[in-house]
């Protein structure tokens, strides 16, 4: 197979034309592509961070149905924003989105800023998100670089090694900027992302239907399967979290806002059941935690009944949830606690881990 040659101005123009024509003919009709409104583009880009398209779609529609512009988002309570985000994960995204909306209203007259540095200064906005929103919404001549684009570029130029190393990532960004079709930044960036998402996939790429296969050095050298190099994954951390579902005779339970170390990992600083990371004896360690934090004595009339366990994963953490049910005559009223019916949790912002614990308690009858 003939080895692809370096780009000349003429061949680069042909390359750009080929990829843009492919994208315009094959682009998927996704909800956020129906409008170039910067607010809608921004919401989509934040939701899509580390999250699959299929998971985002229903959240995107519900979120925009409630917060149809930046003003309504800025005026909302954080708890309402988190409730609509509940289940999507990575809740710092929702908190930053809310904070950024307030700044956009206060400092940018309600409009997502057009300047790169101003966009980058907003909470939750990194270089990729700033470039994506500005190029898609405003046709700013800024190339994006995410995992999909990096994979396409690595194969196109047969780049070996760890793409995420600082120097390599910086060079990839420079290559992306040189390739950018400045006449159509919006379509160009989406074309590269779409190619990586649907054709130039991590495993078994569909080279036979790739519109730019003839330019791909990795393909010509037989290195498609080896590029990019596998990323080094952090060693999995196994954790056990014991949680107490305290239930009174009226079907009410107690939720807390716990500042413990496990909270940021698992419960995202939202309402949760009293819970603690355990080492050996979950029941005994949970009982000690309840006694120390809520003054509930599980040796005097209150018994912890083990419920079905559940598995939960957060990044590199493999977590075993160990729920316990404790029937209690009177729930304590303390600061940073909330009493609510167990079947009313859907009205609160809670994490998926809390949902799994609640489901175990509901299944126990």
C-alpha positions as CSV (number, residue, x, y, z in Angstrom):
1,X,0.0,0.0,0.0
2,X,1.3,3.4,-0.9
3,X,2.4,5.4,2.1
4,X,0.5,8.7,2.5
5,X,2.4,11.8,1.8
6,X,2.6,15.0,3.9
7,X,-0.1,17.5,3.3
8,X,0.4,20.3,0.8
9,X,-2.0,23.3,0.8
10,X,-3.8,21.6,-2.1
11,X,-4.0,18.2,-0.6
12,X,-5.2,19.6,2.7
13,X,-8.0,21.5,1.0
14,X,-9.1,18.2,-0.7
15,X,-8.8,16.3,2.6
16,X,-11.0,18.9,4.3
17,X,-13.5,18.8,1.5
18,X,-13.7,15.0,1.7
19,X,-14.3,14.9,5.4
20,X,-16.8,17.7,5.4
21,X,-18.8,16.1,2.6
22,X,-18.8,12.8,4.5
23,X,-20.1,14.5,7.7
24,X,-22.8,16.4,6.0
25,X,-24.0,13.2,4.3
26,X,-23.8,10.9,7.3
27,X,-24.1,13.1,10.4
28,X,-26.4,11.7,13.1
29,X,-29.4,13.8,13.9
30,X,-28.8,14.5,17.6
31,X,-31.0,16.8,19.7
32,X,-28.2,19.3,20.3
33,X,-27.5,19.6,16.6
34,X,-30.9,21.0,15.9
35,X,-29.8,24.5,17.0
36,X,-26.5,26.4,17.3
37,X,-27.8,28.4,20.2
38,X,-24.7,28.7,22.4
39,X,-26.7,27.9,25.6
40,X,-27.9,24.6,24.1
41,X,-24.5,23.7,22.8
42,X,-22.9,24.5,26.2
43,X,-25.5,22.3,28.1
44,X,-24.8,19.4,25.7
45,X,-21.1,19.7,25.9
46,X,-21.1,19.6,29.7
47,X,-23.5,16.7,29.8
48,X,-21.4,14.7,27.3
49,X,-18.3,14.9,29.4
50,X,-17.3,11.3,30.3
51,X,-20.9,10.2,29.5
52,X,-22.4,8.2,26.6
53,X,-24.7,9.9,24.1
54,X,-27.5,7.4,24.8
55,X,-27.4,8.3,28.5
56,X,-27.4,12.0,27.9
57,X,-30.4,12.2,25.5
58,X,-33.3,12.0,28.0
59,X,-31.5,14.3,30.5
60,X,-30.8,16.9,27.8
61,X,-34.5,17.1,26.8
62,X,-35.8,17.2,30.4
63,X,-33.2,19.8,31.4
64,X,-34.0,22.2,28.6
65,X,-37.7,21.7,29.1
66,X,-37.3,23.1,32.6
67,X,-34.4,25.6,32.0
68,X,-34.9,26.8,28.5
69,X,-32.4,29.7,28.8
70,X,-29.5,30.8,30.9
71,X,-31.7,33.2,32.9
72,X,-33.9,30.4,34.2
73,X,-30.9,28.3,35.0
74,X,-29.2,31.1,36.9
75,X,-32.4,31.9,38.9
76,X,-33.0,28.2,39.9
77,X,-32.0,26.7,43.3
78,X,-29.0,24.4,43.2
79,X,-31.2,21.6,44.6
80,X,-33.5,21.8,41.6
81,X,-30.6,21.7,39.2
82,X,-29.2,18.7,41.0
83,X,-32.5,16.9,41.0
84,X,-32.8,17.2,37.2
85,X,-29.2,16.0,36.9
86,X,-29.8,13.1,39.4
87,X,-28.6,9.8,37.9
88,X,-26.3,11.4,35.2
89,X,-23.3,11.3,37.6
90,X,-20.3,13.6,38.0
91,X,-22.4,16.1,39.9
92,X,-19.7,18.7,40.0
93,X,-20.7,19.4,36.4
94,X,-24.2,20.4,37.4
95,X,-22.9,22.6,40.2
96,X,-20.4,24.3,37.9
97,X,-23.1,24.7,35.2
98,X,-25.3,26.5,37.7
99,X,-22.4,28.8,38.9
100,X,-21.4,29.5,35.3
101,X,-25.0,30.5,34.4
102,X,-25.0,33.0,37.3
103,X,-21.7,34.5,36.0
104,X,-22.9,34.6,32.4
105,X,-26.0,36.6,33.5
106,X,-24.0,38.9,35.9
107,X,-20.9,39.5,33.8
108,X,-21.8,38.8,30.2
109,X,-25.3,40.2,29.8
110,X,-26.8,36.7,29.6
111,X,-24.8,35.6,26.6
112,X,-22.2,32.9,26.5
113,X,-18.9,34.9,25.9
114,X,-17.4,34.8,22.4
115,X,-13.8,35.3,23.6
116,X,-11.8,32.1,24.4
117,X,-10.3,33.4,27.6
118,X,-13.6,34.7,28.9
119,X,-15.2,31.3,28.2
120,X,-12.3,29.5,29.8
121,X,-12.7,31.6,33.0
122,X,-16.2,30.2,33.6
123,X,-16.7,27.4,36.2
124,X,-16.5,24.0,34.7
125,X,-15.1,25.1,31.3
126,X,-11.8,23.7,30.1
127,X,-10.0,24.2,26.8
128,X,-11.9,21.5,25.0
129,X,-15.3,22.8,26.1
130,X,-14.5,26.4,25.4
131,X,-13.3,25.5,21.9
132,X,-16.3,23.2,21.2
133,X,-18.9,25.8,22.2
134,X,-17.3,28.7,20.5
135,X,-16.6,26.8,17.2
136,X,-20.0,25.2,17.1
137,X,-22.1,28.2,18.2
138,X,-20.0,31.1,16.7
139,X,-17.8,29.4,14.1
140,X,-14.8,30.5,16.0
141,X,-11.6,29.1,14.3
142,X,-10.7,26.9,17.2
143,X,-9.9,23.2,16.9
144,X,-11.2,20.8,19.5
145,X,-9.2,18.0,21.0
146,X,-11.0,15.2,22.9
147,X,-10.4,11.4,23.0
148,X,-12.1,10.8,19.7
149,X,-10.3,13.5,17.8
150,X,-7.0,12.4,19.4
151,X,-7.5,8.8,18.2
152,X,-8.2,10.0,14.6
153,X,-5.1,12.2,14.6
154,X,-2.9,9.5,16.1
155,X,-3.9,7.0,13.4
156,X,-3.8,9.6,10.6
157,X,-0.2,10.5,11.5
158,X,0.8,7.1,13.0
159,X,1.6,8.7,16.4
160,X,2.8,6.2,19.0
161,X,3.1,6.4,22.7
162,X,0.9,7.9,25.4
163,X,-1.3,10.5,23.8
164,X,-2.3,11.9,27.2
165,X,1.3,12.8,28.1
166,X,1.5,16.6,28.4
167,X,3.9,17.1,25.5
168,X,2.1,14.7,23.2
169,X,-1.4,16.2,23.9
170,X,0.0,19.7,23.3
171,X,1.4,18.6,19.9
172,X,-1.9,16.9,19.0
173,X,-3.7,20.1,19.7
174,X,-1.3,22.0,17.4
175,X,-1.9,19.4,14.6
176,X,-5.6,19.7,15.1
177,X,-5.4,23.5,14.8
178,X,-3.3,23.2,11.6
179,X,-5.9,20.8,10.0
180,X,-8.8,23.0,10.9
181,X,-11.1,24.0,8.0
182,X,-11.4,27.7,8.8
183,X,-14.2,28.1,6.4
184,X,-16.4,25.7,8.5
185,X,-15.1,25.2,12.1
186,X,-18.5,24.1,13.4
187,X,-18.9,21.2,10.9
188,X,-15.1,20.4,10.9
189,X,-14.9,19.8,14.6
190,X,-18.1,17.8,14.7
191,X,-16.9,15.8,11.6
192,X,-13.7,14.7,13.4
193,X,-15.6,13.8,16.6
194,X,-18.2,12.0,14.6
195,X,-15.5,10.0,12.7
196,X,-13.9,9.0,16.0
197,X,-17.2,8.0,17.5
198,X,-18.6,6.0,14.7
199,X,-15.8,4.9,12.3
200,X,-12.4,5.3,13.8
201,X,-13.4,3.5,17.0
202,X,-11.0,2.2,19.7
203,X,-11.4,-1.4,18.7
204,X,-12.2,-2.8,15.2
205,X,-12.3,0.5,13.3
206,X,-14.3,0.5,10.1
207,X,-11.4,1.4,7.8
208,X,-13.2,0.1,4.8
209,X,-15.8,2.8,5.0
210,X,-13.6,5.6,6.4
211,X,-13.6,8.6,4.1
212,X,-10.0,9.5,4.9
213,X,-8.5,6.0,4.9
214,X,-6.2,6.8,2.0
215,X,-4.5,9.4,4.1
216,X,-4.1,7.2,7.2
217,X,-0.5,6.3,8.0
218,X,-1.4,3.8,10.7
219,X,-3.5,1.9,8.1
220,X,-0.8,1.9,5.5
221,X,1.7,0.7,8.0
222,X,-0.6,-2.0,9.5
223,X,-0.6,-0.3,12.9
224,X,-4.3,0.5,13.2
225,X,-4.8,-1.9,16.1
226,X,-1.7,-0.7,17.9
227,X,-2.5,3.0,17.7
228,X,-3.2,4.7,20.0
229,X,-1.3,2.9,22.7
230,X,-3.5,1.6,25.5
231,X,-3.8,4.0,28.4
232,X,-2.4,3.1,31.7
233,X,-5.4,2.6,34.0
234,X,-5.3,3.4,37.7
235,X,-5.3,0.3,39.8
236,X,-8.9,-0.5,40.9
237,X,-9.7,0.4,44.5
238,X,-12.2,-1.8,46.3
239,X,-14.3,-0.2,48.9
240,X,-17.2,-1.3,51.2
241,X,-19.8,1.2,52.3
242,X,-22.3,0.3,54.9
243,X,-25.5,2.4,55.0
244,X,-28.4,2.6,57.4
245,X,-32.0,3.0,56.3
246,X,-33.7,4.2,59.4
247,X,-37.4,3.7,59.2
248,X,-40.1,4.9,61.6
249,X,-43.6,3.5,61.9
250,X,-44.9,6.2,59.5
251,X,-42.6,4.9,56.7
252,X,-40.3,7.9,57.0
253,X,-36.5,7.7,56.8
254,X,-33.6,9.9,57.8
255,X,-31.2,11.5,55.2
256,X,-28.0,13.3,56.0
257,X,-25.5,15.6,54.4
258,X,-22.4,13.8,55.5
259,X,-19.0,15.5,55.1
260,X,-17.0,12.2,55.3
261,X,-14.4,11.3,52.8
262,X,-16.6,8.7,51.1
263,X,-19.3,11.4,50.4
264,X,-17.4,13.1,47.5
265,X,-16.7,9.7,46.0
266,X,-20.1,8.2,46.2
267,X,-22.9,10.5,47.2
268,X,-21.7,13.7,45.6
269,X,-22.5,15.9,48.6
270,X,-26.3,15.3,48.1
271,X,-28.9,13.9,50.5
272,X,-27.9,10.3,51.5
273,X,-28.5,7.7,54.0
274,X,-26.1,7.6,57.0
275,X,-23.1,5.7,55.7
276,X,-19.6,4.9,56.5
277,X,-16.6,3.1,54.8
278,X,-16.0,-0.2,56.6
279,X,-13.0,-2.5,56.8
280,X,-14.1,-5.8,58.4
281,X,-17.4,-6.0,60.4
282,X,-19.9,-3.8,58.5
283,X,-22.7,-4.2,61.0
284,X,-20.5,-3.4,64.0
285,X,-18.7,-0.5,62.3
286,X,-22.0,1.0,61.1
287,X,-23.5,0.7,64.6
288,X,-20.6,2.6,66.0
289,X,-21.0,5.3,63.4
290,X,-24.7,5.7,64.2
291,X,-24.0,5.9,67.9
292,X,-21.2,8.6,67.4
293,X,-23.1,10.7,64.8
294,X,-26.8,10.3,65.5
295,X,-26.8,9.0,69.1
296,X,-28.7,5.8,68.0
297,X,-27.8,2.8,70.1
298,X,-28.1,-0.4,68.1
299,X,-27.6,-2.6,71.1
300,X,-30.7,-1.4,72.9
301,X,-33.9,-2.2,71.0
302,X,-32.7,-1.1,67.6
303,X,-31.5,-3.9,65.3
304,X,-29.6,-3.6,62.1
305,X,-31.1,-6.0,59.5
306,X,-28.9,-6.8,56.6
307,X,-30.4,-6.1,53.1
308,X,-29.3,-7.2,49.7
309,X,-26.0,-5.9,48.7
310,X,-25.4,-3.9,45.5
311,X,-22.4,-3.1,43.3
312,X,-21.5,0.4,42.3
313,X,-18.6,1.8,40.3
314,X,-17.2,5.3,40.3
315,X,-14.1,5.9,38.0
316,X,-11.5,3.4,39.3
317,X,-13.4,2.5,42.5
318,X,-15.3,-0.7,42.8
319,X,-17.7,-0.3,45.6
320,X,-19.8,-2.8,47.5
321,X,-22.9,-1.2,49.1
322,X,-24.0,-2.9,52.3
323,X,-27.4,-1.6,53.2
324,X,-29.0,-2.2,56.6
325,X,-32.5,-1.6,57.7
326,X,-33.2,-0.3,61.3
327,X,-36.8,0.1,62.4
328,X,-36.9,3.0,64.9
329,X,-39.7,4.5,66.9
330,X,-38.5,8.1,66.6
331,X,-36.1,9.6,64.1
332,X,-33.6,12.1,65.5
333,X,-33.9,15.7,64.4
334,X,-30.4,17.1,64.0
335,X,-28.6,19.8,61.9
336,X,-27.9,18.7,58.3
337,X,-30.6,16.0,58.4
338,X,-33.9,15.6,56.7
339,X,-36.9,13.3,57.4
340,X,-38.8,12.2,54.4
341,X,-41.0,9.2,53.4
342,X,-38.9,6.4,51.9
343,X,-41.2,6.4,48.8
344,X,-40.7,10.1,48.4
345,X,-37.0,10.1,47.6
346,X,-37.6,10.7,43.9
347,X,-38.4,14.3,44.8
348,X,-34.9,15.0,46.1
349,X,-31.5,15.2,44.4
350,X,-29.9,11.9,45.2
351,X,-27.1,9.9,43.7
352,X,-27.5,6.5,42.0
353,X,-25.8,4.9,45.0
354,X,-28.5,6.3,47.3
355,X,-31.1,5.0,44.8
356,X,-29.7,1.5,45.0
357,X,-29.7,1.5,48.8
358,X,-33.3,2.8,48.8
359,X,-34.3,0.0,46.3
360,X,-32.9,-2.6,48.7
361,X,-34.9,-1.2,51.6
362,X,-38.1,-1.0,49.5
363,X,-37.7,-4.6,48.3
364,X,-37.4,-5.9,51.8
365,X,-41.0,-4.8,52.5
